[in-house]
Amino acid sequence: MFNDWQISLVDYFLDPILEWKMAQWISDGELTERKKGGLNHNWIAPTFPWIDQLKEVKAYGGKVDRGFALHADVLKSLKKDRADQMDARVLEVKDAIERAKKIEADTGVKVPWEPFAGFAFTPEETETPESPEETKGATNAE
């Protein structure tokens, strides 16, 4: 219902007001006539106020990691188009790599590109389980 309400708000309130205001600006000469086909815009609505967003993210990640859901399923449930999301991600990663290369060229210091693309992981997400040898040794030491 939350998402349906937001869609209705855009369709019946926000878009008509924007159309009216754009037409007013065009008639006043403050804005040049736009191209045929209407406005090219996206409203960015607030997300549903989850009680614990971290638990939601971990739940989605767990479903994808274990094969219970596809990445496309998660994006669809978030009202996002997978193709659009992947195209944007490709651009974001390429931009991040170029920024890291520029810093490296300017300073001579190797800089990871991942933080520039938002790939920042917490330590518990990057830790790997102990190797079988470490586990075996710990058991024998006890």
DSSP file (Angstrom, degrees, kcal/mol; ACC not computed):
  #  RESIDUE AA STRUCTURE BP1 BP2  ACC     N-H-->O    O-->H-N    N-H-->O    O-->H-N    TCO  KAPPA ALPHA  PHI   PSI    X-CA   Y-CA   Z-CA
    1    1 A M     >        0   0    0      0, 0.0     4,-2.7     0, 0.0     5,-0.2   0.000 360.0 360.0 360.0 -36.9    0.0    0.0    0.0
    2    2 A F  H  >  +     0   0    0      1,-0.2     4,-1.9     2,-0.2     5,-0.1   0.944 360.0  42.2 -59.0 -49.2    2.9    2.4    0.8
    3    3 A N  H  > S+     0   0    0      1,-0.2     4,-2.3     2,-0.2    -1,-0.2   0.893 113.1  53.1 -66.3 -39.7    4.3    2.1   -2.7
    4    4 A D  H  > S+     0   0    0      1,-0.2     4,-2.4     2,-0.2    -1,-0.2   0.896 107.9  51.7 -61.8 -39.7    0.9    2.3   -4.3
    5    5 A W  H  X S+     0   0    0     -4,-2.7     4,-2.4     1,-0.2    -1,-0.2   0.906 109.2  50.0 -63.8 -41.4    0.2    5.5   -2.4
    6    6 A Q  H  X S+     0   0    0     -4,-1.9     4,-2.1     2,-0.2    -2,-0.2   0.905 110.3  49.8 -64.9 -40.5    3.4    7.0   -3.6
    7    7 A I  H  X S+     0   0    0     -4,-2.3     4,-2.8     1,-0.2    -2,-0.2   0.926 112.0  48.0 -63.5 -44.0    2.6    6.1   -7.2
    8    8 A S  H  X S+     0   0    0     -4,-2.4     4,-2.9     1,-0.2     5,-0.3   0.895 108.7  54.6 -62.7 -39.9   -0.8    7.6   -6.9
    9    9 A L  H  X>S+     0   0    0     -4,-2.4     5,-2.4     1,-0.2     4,-1.4   0.906 112.2  43.6 -60.9 -42.3    0.7   10.8   -5.4
   10   10 A V  I  <>S+     0   0    0     -4,-2.1     5,-2.8     3,-0.2    -2,-0.2   0.950 117.7  44.6 -66.3 -49.8    3.0   11.1   -8.3
   11   11 A D  I  <5S+     0   0    0     -4,-2.8    -2,-0.2     1,-0.2    -3,-0.2   0.876 126.0  27.8 -65.2 -40.6    0.4   10.4  -11.0
   12   12 A Y  I  <5S+     0   0    0     -4,-2.9    -1,-0.2    -5,-0.2    -3,-0.2   0.553 135.8  15.0-104.2  -8.9   -2.4   12.5   -9.5
   13   13 A F  I  X5S+     0   0    0     -4,-1.4     4,-1.8    -5,-0.3    -3,-0.2   0.654 121.9  40.0-128.7 -60.3   -0.6   15.3   -7.7
   14   14 A L  I  ><S+     0   0    0     -5,-2.4     4,-2.5     2,-0.2     5,-0.2   0.940 115.5  46.9 -68.5 -49.5    3.1   15.8   -8.4
   15   15 A D  H  ><S+     0   0    0     -5,-2.8     4,-2.9    -6,-0.2     5,-0.2   0.930 112.9  49.3 -60.8 -46.4    3.2   15.3  -12.2
   16   16 A P  H  > S+     0   0    0      0, 0.0     4,-2.4     0, 0.0    -1,-0.2   0.900 112.4  48.3 -60.4 -38.4    0.2   17.5  -12.8
   17   17 A I  H  X S+     0   0    0     -4,-1.8     4,-2.6     2,-0.2    -2,-0.2   0.924 112.9  47.7 -66.8 -42.4    1.7   20.3  -10.7
   18   18 A L  H  X S+     0   0    0     -4,-2.5     4,-2.8     2,-0.2     5,-0.2   0.923 112.0  49.9 -64.1 -43.4    5.0   20.0  -12.5
   19   19 A E  H  X S+     0   0    0     -4,-2.9     4,-2.4     2,-0.2    -2,-0.2   0.929 112.5  47.8 -58.6 -46.1    3.3   20.0  -15.9
   20   20 A W  H  X S+     0   0    0     -4,-2.4     4,-2.1    -5,-0.2    -2,-0.2   0.920 113.9  46.5 -61.5 -45.2    1.3   23.1  -14.9
   21   21 A K  H  X S+     0   0    0     -4,-2.6     4,-2.6     2,-0.2    -2,-0.2   0.898 111.6  50.8 -67.7 -40.2    4.4   24.9  -13.6
   22   22 A M  H  X S+     0   0    0     -4,-2.8     4,-2.4     2,-0.2    -1,-0.2   0.921 110.5  49.4 -62.4 -43.3    6.5   24.0  -16.6
   23   23 A A  H  X S+     0   0    0     -4,-2.4     4,-2.5    -5,-0.2    -1,-0.2   0.899 111.0  50.6 -61.9 -39.8    3.8   25.3  -19.0
   24   24 A Q  H  X S+     0   0    0     -4,-2.1     4,-1.9     2,-0.2     6,-0.2   0.924 110.6  48.2 -63.9 -45.0    3.7   28.5  -16.9
   25   25 A W  H  <>S+     0   0    0     -4,-2.6     5,-1.8     2,-0.2     6,-1.3   0.877 112.0  50.1 -63.8 -37.4    7.5   29.0  -17.1
   26   26 A I  H ><5S+     0   0    0     -4,-2.4     3,-1.1     4,-0.2    -2,-0.2   0.933 111.1  47.7 -66.0 -45.5    7.4   28.4  -20.9
   27   27 A S  H 3<5S+     0   0    0     -4,-2.5    -2,-0.2     1,-0.3    -1,-0.2   0.817 111.7  51.0 -67.1 -29.3    4.6   30.9  -21.4
   28   28 A D  T 3<5S-     0   0    0     -4,-1.9    -1,-0.3    -5,-0.2    -2,-0.2   0.527 114.0-119.3 -82.1  -6.6    6.5   33.5  -19.3
   29   29 A G  T < 5S+     0   0    0     -3,-1.1    -3,-0.2    -4,-0.5    -2,-0.1   0.541  84.1 117.2  80.6   6.7    9.7   32.9  -21.3
   30   30 A E  S   <S+     0   0    0     -5,-1.8     2,-0.4    -6,-0.2    -4,-0.2   0.673  79.9  32.9 -78.1 -16.4   11.6   31.7  -18.3
   31   31 A L  S    S-     0   0    0     -6,-1.3    -2,-0.3    -9,-0.1    -1,-0.2  -1.000  85.0-122.3-141.4 137.0   12.1   28.3  -19.9
   32   32 A T        -     0   0    0     -2,-0.4    -6,-0.1     1,-0.1    -5,-0.1  -0.424  48.2 -80.4 -77.3 156.9   12.4   27.3  -23.5
   33   33 A E        -     0   0    0     -7,-0.1    -1,-0.1    -2,-0.1     2,-0.1  -0.292  52.0-130.0 -56.0 131.8   10.0   24.9  -25.1
   34   34 A R        -     0   0    0      1,-0.2     3,-0.1    -3,-0.1    -1,-0.1  -0.389  30.7 -83.0 -83.8 164.8   10.9   21.4  -24.2
   35   35 A K    >   -     0   0    0      1,-0.1     3,-0.8     3,-0.1    -1,-0.2  -0.225  53.8 -90.3 -64.6 154.2   11.3   18.6  -26.7
   36   36 A K  T 3  S+     0   0    0      1,-0.2    -1,-0.1    -3,-0.1    -3,-0.0  -0.389 106.4  59.3 -62.6 141.4    8.2   16.6  -27.8
   37   37 A G  T 3  S-     0   0    0     -3,-0.1    -1,-0.2    -2,-0.1     2,-0.1   0.369 101.9-105.5 116.5  -1.8    7.5   13.7  -25.6
   38   38 A G    <   -     0   0    0     -3,-0.8     2,-0.2    -4,-0.1    -3,-0.1  -0.360  64.9 -13.6  88.5-164.9    7.1   15.3  -22.2
   39   39 A L        -     0   0    0     -2,-0.1     2,-0.7    -5,-0.1   -20,-0.0  -0.456  46.5-148.9 -78.8 146.6    9.2   15.6  -19.2
   40   40 A N        +     0   0    0     -2,-0.2     2,-0.3     2,-0.0    -2,-0.1  -0.828  53.1 117.6-113.9  89.8   12.3   13.4  -18.7
   41   41 A H        -     0   0    0     -2,-0.7     2,-0.4     2,-0.0    -2,-0.0  -0.957  49.5-145.4-149.6 163.4   12.4   13.1  -14.9
   42   42 A N        -     0   0    0     -2,-0.3     2,-0.4     2,-0.0    -2,-0.0  -0.997  18.3-137.0-133.5 129.9   12.2   10.6  -12.1
   43   43 A W        -     0   0    0     -2,-0.4     2,-0.8     1,-0.0   -33,-0.0  -0.711  14.1-145.5 -82.3 135.8   10.6   11.3   -8.7
   44   44 A I        -     0   0    0     -2,-0.4    -1,-0.0     0, 0.0    -2,-0.0  -0.874  21.6-168.8-104.9 103.1   12.7   10.0   -5.9
   45   45 A A        -     0   0    0     -2,-0.8     2,-0.0     1,-0.1   -39,-0.0  -0.567  27.9 -98.9 -90.5 153.1   10.3    8.9   -3.2
   46   46 A P        -     0   0    0      0, 0.0    -1,-0.1     0, 0.0     2,-0.1  -0.361  41.9-112.9 -66.4 151.8   11.2    8.0    0.3
   47   47 A T        -     0   0    0      1,-0.1    31,-0.0     3,-0.0     0, 0.0  -0.350  44.3 -77.1 -79.2 165.7   11.5    4.3    1.0
   48   48 A F        -     0   0    0      1,-0.1     2,-2.3    -2,-0.1    -1,-0.1  -0.404  49.3-113.5 -61.9 135.3    9.2    2.4    3.3
   49   49 A P        -     0   0    0      0, 0.0    -1,-0.1     0, 0.0     0, 0.0  -0.443  41.8-166.3 -76.1  78.2   10.1    3.2    6.9
   50   50 A W        -     0   0    0     -2,-2.3     3,-0.4     1,-0.1    -3,-0.0  -0.253  25.0-130.3 -62.5 150.7   11.3   -0.3    7.9
   51   51 A I  S    S+     0   0    0      1,-0.3     2,-0.3     2,-0.1    -1,-0.1   0.922 100.3  12.7 -68.5 -43.7   11.8   -0.9   11.6
   52   52 A D     >  -     0   0    0      1,-0.1     4,-1.6     2,-0.0     3,-0.3  -0.803  65.2-178.9-138.1  94.3   15.2   -2.4   11.0
   53   53 A Q  H  > S+     0   0    0     -3,-0.4     4,-2.6    -2,-0.3     5,-0.2   0.830  83.2  59.8 -64.0 -33.3   16.7   -1.7    7.6
   54   54 A L  H  > S+     0   0    0      1,-0.2     4,-2.5     2,-0.2    -1,-0.2   0.902 104.8  49.2 -62.7 -40.6   19.9   -3.6    8.3
   55   55 A K  H  > S+     0   0    0     -3,-0.3     4,-2.3     2,-0.2    -1,-0.2   0.888 110.3  51.8 -64.9 -38.4   17.9   -6.8    9.0
   56   56 A E  H  X S+     0   0    0     -4,-1.6     4,-2.6     2,-0.2    -2,-0.2   0.934 110.6  47.4 -62.8 -46.0   16.0   -6.3    5.7
   57   57 A V  H  X S+     0   0    0     -4,-2.6     4,-2.8     1,-0.2    -2,-0.2   0.927 113.2  47.9 -62.3 -45.0   19.3   -5.9    3.8
   58   58 A K  H  X S+     0   0    0     -4,-2.5     4,-2.7     2,-0.2    -1,-0.2   0.878 111.0  51.9 -63.8 -36.8   20.7   -9.0    5.4
   59   59 A A  H  X S+     0   0    0     -4,-2.3     4,-2.2     2,-0.2    -2,-0.2   0.934 111.4  45.9 -65.3 -45.6   17.6  -11.0    4.7
   60   60 A Y  H  X S+     0   0    0     -4,-2.6     4,-2.3     1,-0.2    -2,-0.2   0.944 114.4  48.9 -60.3 -46.8   17.6  -10.0    1.0
   61   61 A G  H  X S+     0   0    0     -4,-2.8     4,-3.1     1,-0.2    -2,-0.2   0.898 110.4  50.8 -60.5 -42.0   21.4  -10.8    0.8
   62   62 A G  H  X S+     0   0    0     -4,-2.7     4,-2.0     2,-0.2     6,-0.3   0.893 109.3  50.5 -63.7 -40.5   20.8  -14.2    2.5
   63   63 A K  H  <>S+     0   0    0     -4,-2.2     5,-2.1     2,-0.2     6,-1.4   0.917 115.1  42.9 -63.8 -42.7   18.0  -15.1    0.1
   64   64 A V  H ><5S+     0   0    0     -4,-2.3     3,-1.2     4,-0.2    -2,-0.2   0.934 113.1  52.2 -69.0 -45.6   20.2  -14.3   -2.9
   65   65 A D  H 3<5S+     0   0    0     -4,-3.1    -2,-0.2     1,-0.3    -1,-0.2   0.847 114.3  42.8 -59.3 -35.6   23.3  -15.9   -1.5
   66   66 A R  T 3<5S-     0   0    0     -4,-2.0    -1,-0.3    -5,-0.2    -2,-0.2   0.408 115.4-112.3 -94.8   1.9   21.5  -19.2   -0.8
   67   67 A G  T < 5S+     0   0    0     -3,-1.2    -3,-0.2    -4,-0.4    -4,-0.1   0.620  83.5 120.6  81.1  12.2   19.6  -19.2   -4.1
   68   68 A F  S   <S+     0   0    0     -5,-2.1     2,-0.3    -6,-0.3    -4,-0.2   0.675  82.5  17.6 -80.4 -17.1   16.1  -18.6   -2.6
   69   69 A A  S    S-     0   0    0     -6,-1.4    -2,-0.3    -9,-0.1     2,-0.3  -0.982  76.6-123.1-148.5 155.8   15.8  -15.4   -4.7
   70   70 A L     >  -     0   0    0     -2,-0.3     4,-2.0     1,-0.1     3,-0.3  -0.664  28.4-115.6 -96.1 156.8   17.4  -13.8   -7.7
   71   71 A H  H  > S+     0   0    0     -2,-0.3     4,-2.4     1,-0.2     5,-0.2   0.892 120.6  56.0 -54.6 -40.1   19.0  -10.4   -7.7
   72   72 A A  H  > S+     0   0    0      1,-0.2     4,-2.5     2,-0.2    -1,-0.2   0.864 103.7  53.9 -61.6 -36.6   16.2   -9.4  -10.1
   73   73 A D  H  > S+     0   0    0     -3,-0.3     4,-2.3     2,-0.2    -1,-0.2   0.916 108.7  48.2 -63.8 -43.5   13.6  -10.5   -7.6
   74   74 A V  H  X S+     0   0    0     -4,-2.0     4,-1.2     2,-0.2    -2,-0.2   0.936 113.0  47.3 -63.2 -46.5   15.1   -8.3   -4.9
   75   75 A L  H  <>S+     0   0    0     -4,-2.4     5,-2.7     1,-0.2     3,-0.4   0.902 110.6  52.6 -62.3 -40.3   15.2   -5.3   -7.2
   76   76 A K  H ><5S+     0   0    0     -4,-2.5     3,-1.8     1,-0.2    -1,-0.2   0.903 106.2  52.8 -62.2 -40.9   11.7   -6.0   -8.4
   77   77 A S  H 3<5S+     0   0    0     -4,-2.3    -1,-0.2     1,-0.3    -2,-0.2   0.762 108.5  51.5 -66.5 -22.7   10.4   -6.0   -4.8
   78   78 A L  T 3<5S-     0   0    0     -4,-1.2    -1,-0.3    -3,-0.4    -2,-0.2   0.284 120.8-112.4 -93.1   9.4   12.1   -2.6   -4.4
   79   79 A K  T < 5S+     0   0    0     -3,-1.8     2,-0.4     1,-0.2    -3,-0.2   0.865  74.3 133.4  62.1  39.6   10.3   -1.3   -7.5
   80   80 A K      < -     0   0    0     -5,-2.7     2,-0.5    -8,-0.1    -1,-0.2  -0.937  58.1-124.4-121.5 144.8   13.6   -1.1   -9.5
   81   81 A D     >  -     0   0    0     -2,-0.4     4,-2.5     1,-0.1     5,-0.2  -0.754  14.6-145.8 -87.3 126.6   14.2   -2.3  -13.0
   82   82 A R  H  > S+     0   0    0     -2,-0.5     4,-3.0     1,-0.2     5,-0.2   0.901  97.6  51.8 -61.9 -42.7   17.2   -4.7  -13.1
   83   83 A A  H  > S+     0   0    0      1,-0.2     4,-2.5     2,-0.2    -1,-0.2   0.928 112.7  45.6 -61.2 -44.8   18.4   -3.5  -16.5
   84   84 A D  H  > S+     0   0    0      1,-0.2     4,-2.3     2,-0.2    -1,-0.2   0.913 114.0  49.5 -62.6 -42.3   18.4    0.2  -15.4
   85   85 A Q  H  X S+     0   0    0     -4,-2.5     4,-2.3     2,-0.2    -2,-0.2   0.908 112.5  46.3 -64.6 -43.1   20.1   -0.8  -12.2
   86   86 A M  H  X S+     0   0    0     -4,-3.0     4,-2.5     2,-0.2    -1,-0.2   0.893 111.3  51.8 -69.1 -39.2   22.8   -2.8  -13.9
   87   87 A D  H  X S+     0   0    0     -4,-2.5     4,-2.0    -5,-0.2    -2,-0.2   0.923 112.6  46.2 -61.3 -43.0   23.4    0.0  -16.5
   88   88 A A  H  X S+     0   0    0     -4,-2.3     4,-2.4     1,-0.2    -2,-0.2   0.885 111.1  52.4 -65.8 -38.6   23.8    2.5  -13.7
   89   89 A R  H  X S+     0   0    0     -4,-2.3     4,-2.8     2,-0.2     5,-0.2   0.904 107.0  52.6 -64.8 -41.2   26.1    0.1  -11.8
   90   90 A V  H  X S+     0   0    0     -4,-2.5     4,-2.5     1,-0.2     5,-0.2   0.940 111.9  45.6 -59.3 -47.5   28.4   -0.3  -14.9
   91   91 A L  H  X S+     0   0    0     -4,-2.0     4,-2.4     1,-0.2    -1,-0.2   0.904 112.9  51.2 -61.8 -40.9   28.7    3.5  -15.2
   92   92 A E  H  X S+     0   0    0     -4,-2.4     4,-2.3     2,-0.2    -2,-0.2   0.907 111.5  46.3 -64.0 -43.5   29.3    3.8  -11.5
   93   93 A V  H  X S+     0   0    0     -4,-2.8     4,-2.5     2,-0.2    -2,-0.2   0.924 112.8  49.6 -66.8 -44.5   32.1    1.2  -11.5
   94   94 A K  H  X S+     0   0    0     -4,-2.5     4,-2.3    -5,-0.2    -2,-0.2   0.919 112.5  48.2 -60.4 -43.3   33.8    2.7  -14.6
   95   95 A D  H  X S+     0   0    0     -4,-2.4     4,-2.3    -5,-0.2    -1,-0.2   0.906 110.9  51.1 -62.9 -42.0   33.7    6.1  -13.0
   96   96 A A  H  X S+     0   0    0     -4,-2.3     4,-2.3     2,-0.2    -2,-0.2   0.904 110.0  49.4 -62.7 -41.9   35.1    4.8   -9.8
   97   97 A I  H  X S+     0   0    0     -4,-2.5     4,-2.4     1,-0.2    -1,-0.2   0.922 111.1  49.5 -63.9 -44.2   38.0    3.1  -11.6
   98   98 A E  H  X S+     0   0    0     -4,-2.3     4,-2.2     1,-0.2    -2,-0.2   0.893 110.6  50.2 -63.2 -40.0   38.8    6.3  -13.5
   99   99 A R  H  X S+     0   0    0     -4,-2.3     4,-2.2     2,-0.2    -1,-0.2   0.913 111.0  48.4 -64.9 -42.4   38.8    8.3  -10.3
  100  100 A A  H  X S+     0   0    0     -4,-2.3     4,-2.3     1,-0.2    11,-0.3   0.902 111.1  51.0 -64.4 -40.2   41.1    5.9   -8.6
  101  101 A K  H  X S+     0   0    0     -4,-2.4     4,-2.7     2,-0.2    -2,-0.2   0.895 108.7  51.9 -62.8 -40.0   43.4    5.9  -11.6
  102  102 A K  H  X S+     0   0    0     -4,-2.2     4,-2.4     2,-0.2    -2,-0.2   0.917 110.0  48.0 -64.3 -43.4   43.5    9.7  -11.6
  103  103 A I  H  X S+     0   0    0     -4,-2.2     4,-2.5     2,-0.2     6,-0.4   0.922 112.6  49.6 -62.7 -42.8   44.5    9.8   -7.9
  104  104 A E  H  X S+     0   0    0     -4,-2.3     4,-2.8     1,-0.2    -2,-0.2   0.908 111.9  48.0 -62.3 -42.2   47.2    7.2   -8.5
  105  105 A A  H  < S+     0   0    0     -4,-2.7    -1,-0.2     1,-0.2    -2,-0.2   0.879 115.8  45.0 -65.8 -37.5   48.5    9.2  -11.5
  106  106 A D  H  < S+     0   0    0     -4,-2.4    -2,-0.2    -5,-0.2    -1,-0.2   0.849 131.1  19.3 -73.6 -35.5   48.5   12.4   -9.4
  107  107 A T  H  < S-     0   0    0     -4,-2.5    -3,-0.2     2,-0.2    -2,-0.2   0.643  90.4-126.5-113.3 -19.5   50.0   11.0   -6.3
  108  108 A G  S  < S+     0   0    0     -4,-2.8     2,-0.5    -5,-0.4    -4,-0.2   0.509  71.2 124.2  80.5   3.8   51.8    7.8   -7.2
  109  109 A V        -     0   0    0     -6,-0.4     2,-0.3    -5,-0.1    -1,-0.3  -0.850  66.2-122.3-101.5 130.5   49.8    6.0   -4.5
  110  110 A K        -     0   0    0     -2,-0.5    -9,-0.1    -3,-0.1   -10,-0.0  -0.558  32.3-169.1 -71.9 128.6   47.7    3.0   -5.5
  111  111 A V        -     0   0    0     -2,-0.3     2,-0.1   -11,-0.3    -7,-0.1  -0.973  21.9-121.1-122.3 130.4   44.1    3.6   -4.5
  112  112 A P        -     0   0    0      0, 0.0     4,-0.3     0, 0.0     0, 0.0  -0.456  13.5-150.9 -69.0 142.6   41.4    1.0   -4.5
  113  113 A W  S >> S+     0   0    0      1,-0.2     3,-1.3    -2,-0.1     4,-0.7   0.744  78.2  84.4 -83.6 -24.1   38.4    1.9   -6.7
  114  114 A E  G >4>S+     0   0    0      1,-0.3     5,-2.5     2,-0.2     3,-1.4   0.837  83.8  55.3 -54.5 -42.9   35.8    0.0   -4.7
  115  115 A P  G >45S+     0   0    0      0, 0.0     3,-1.0     0, 0.0    -1,-0.3   0.837 102.9  58.0 -61.3 -28.6   35.0    2.7   -2.1
  116  116 A F  G <45S+     0   0    0     -3,-1.3    -2,-0.2    -4,-0.3    -3,-0.1   0.695 107.8  47.3 -72.6 -17.4   34.3    5.2   -5.0
  117  117 A A  G <<5S-     0   0    0     -3,-1.4    -1,-0.2    -4,-0.7    -3,-0.1   0.309 123.3-103.5-103.0   6.4   31.6    2.8   -6.2
  118  118 A G  T < 5S+     0   0    0     -3,-1.0     2,-1.4    -4,-0.3    -2,-0.1   0.647  77.0 138.2  83.4  14.1   30.1    2.3   -2.8
  119  119 A F      < +     0   0    0     -5,-2.5     2,-0.6    -6,-0.2    -1,-0.1  -0.511  21.4 146.1 -91.6  67.4   31.6   -1.1   -2.2
  120  120 A A        -     0   0    0     -2,-1.4     2,-0.4    -5,-0.1     0, 0.0  -0.919  28.8-164.7-105.8 122.9   32.5   -0.6    1.4
  121  121 A F        -     0   0    0     -2,-0.6    -2,-0.0     2,-0.0    -3,-0.0  -0.819  18.1-123.0-110.9 146.2   32.3   -3.7    3.5
  122  122 A T    >>  -     0   0    0     -2,-0.4     3,-1.3     1,-0.1     4,-1.1  -0.501  34.6-106.8 -79.0 156.2   32.2   -4.0    7.3
  123  123 A P  H >> S+     0   0    0      0, 0.0     4,-1.3     0, 0.0     3,-0.7   0.861 118.6  55.5 -54.8 -39.6   34.9   -6.2    8.8
  124  124 A E  H 34 S+     0   0    0      1,-0.2    -3,-0.0     2,-0.2     0, 0.0   0.771 105.7  53.1 -67.7 -22.3   32.5   -9.0    9.7
  125  125 A E  H <4 S+     0   0    0     -3,-1.3    -1,-0.2     1,-0.2    -4,-0.0   0.743 113.0  42.9 -80.7 -22.7   31.4   -9.2    6.1
  126  126 A T  H << S+     0   0    0     -4,-1.1    -2,-0.2    -3,-0.7    -1,-0.2   0.581  87.6 107.2-100.0 -10.9   35.0   -9.6    4.8
  127  127 A E     <  -     0   0    0     -4,-1.3    -3,-0.0     1,-0.0     0, 0.0  -0.413  59.7-145.8 -67.6 142.1   36.2  -12.1    7.4
  128  128 A T        -     0   0    0     -2,-0.1     3,-0.1     1,-0.1    -2,-0.1  -0.811  23.1-100.3-106.9 151.1   36.7  -15.6    6.1
  129  129 A P        -     0   0    0      0, 0.0    -1,-0.1     0, 0.0     0, 0.0  -0.252  51.9 -86.0 -63.4 157.3   36.1  -18.7    8.1
  130  130 A E        -     0   0    0      1,-0.1     0, 0.0     2,-0.1     0, 0.0  -0.280  47.7-107.0 -61.6 149.4   39.1  -20.4    9.5
  131  131 A S     >  -     0   0    0      1,-0.1     4,-2.3    -3,-0.1     5,-0.2  -0.379  30.3-108.4 -72.4 158.9   40.8  -22.9    7.2
  132  132 A P  H  > S+     0   0    0      0, 0.0     4,-2.8     0, 0.0     5,-0.2   0.860 120.5  54.7 -56.8 -35.9   40.4  -26.6    8.0
  133  133 A E  H  > S+     0   0    0      2,-0.2     4,-2.7     1,-0.2     5,-0.2   0.913 108.5  47.5 -64.8 -42.4   44.0  -26.7    9.2
  134  134 A E  H  > S+     0   0    0      2,-0.2     4,-2.2     1,-0.2    -1,-0.2   0.914 114.4  46.9 -64.7 -42.0   43.5  -23.9   11.7
  135  135 A T  H  X S+     0   0    0     -4,-2.3     4,-2.1     2,-0.2    -2,-0.2   0.918 112.9  48.9 -65.0 -43.5   40.3  -25.5   13.0
  136  136 A K  H  X S+     0   0    0     -4,-2.8     4,-2.3    -5,-0.2    -2,-0.2   0.918 112.2  48.8 -62.5 -43.6   42.0  -28.9   13.3
  137  137 A G  H  X S+     0   0    0     -4,-2.7     4,-1.9     1,-0.2    -1,-0.2   0.880 110.1  50.9 -63.8 -38.7   45.0  -27.4   15.1
  138  138 A A  H  X S+     0   0    0     -4,-2.2     4,-1.0     2,-0.2    -1,-0.2   0.879 111.1  49.0 -66.8 -37.5   42.7  -25.5   17.5
  139  139 A T  H  < S+     0   0    0     -4,-2.1     3,-0.4     1,-0.2    -2,-0.2   0.911 111.9  47.9 -68.6 -41.9   40.8  -28.7   18.3
  140  140 A N  H  < S+     0   0    0     -4,-2.3    -1,-0.2     1,-0.2    -2,-0.2   0.832 107.3  57.0 -68.2 -31.5   44.0  -30.7   18.9
  141  141 A A  H  <        0   0    0     -4,-1.9    -1,-0.2     1,-0.3    -2,-0.2   0.783 360.0 360.0 -70.4 -26.2   45.4  -28.0   21.2
  142  142 A E     <        0   0    0     -4,-1.0    -1,-0.3    -3,-0.4    -2,-0.2   0.497 360.0 360.0 -75.9 360.0   42.3  -28.2   23.4
